Amino acid sequence: DQQAAIRRAHQHGVGDILRRSAQRTPDKTAIVCGDVQWSYRDFDQICDRLVAALSQQGIAAGDRVAILSRNSHAFAAMRFALARMGAVLVPINFMLNAHEVAYILRHAQAQLLATDSGLATLAREAAAQDTQVRQFVWLPSEDPTEPVAGMVSFDALASTAGAPPESPVQGGDLAQIVYTSGTESSPKGAMLTHDAVIWQYASCAVEDRKS
């Protein structure tokens, strides 16, 4: 409705960047990954469906969702969907071992872990080490892979019908937690707000224009 549209127009979270890009250039190519190609309209609609699906899975604003995966279209979609619903992204370095991944999962109190086929065994081994992870989501990769048994499929989530719930997100809200390498002590989680992430994007765009 009109009031909801007005509220969205004044939101300045990471997920709103994609929404505004879809409004400006809906047919422009946004994502190319292997055989997958999305326009900004496609990307935006998929993120809305993911928000609806993740909400149905019990994920809410403030919940930590970890991703242990290589880069892909699915990773990008999860990233923006989590931001749009106010959940907190916890990206995990796929070069870590199970003990190191488990530490981050415990420390961040992640409830859901998304992973791809190549890292599924590592993800399960880590999650089993006294973590709060209660759900797994399988993410497709750049190269064709088969869904992992026992994990909710990204493709199923991205096909969920129904409107996403309203999740007002402010610039000062927590967007993601990025962990340090922990070479000298236990890894530390750097807590980044939506404003911090957006300003990082802006500074990269400015530098790119200079080069």
Secondary structure, DSSP 8 states (H G I E B T S, - for coil): -HHHHHHHHT--SHHHHHHHHHHH-TTSEEEEETTEEEEHHHHHHHHHHHHHHHHHTT--TT-EEEEE--S-HHHHHHHHHHHHHT-EEEE--TTS-HHHHHHHHHHHT-SEEEEEGGGHHHHHHHHTTT----EEEEE--SS-----TTSEEHHHHTT--S--------TTSEEEEEE---SSSS--EEEEEHHHHHHHHHHHHHHHHH-
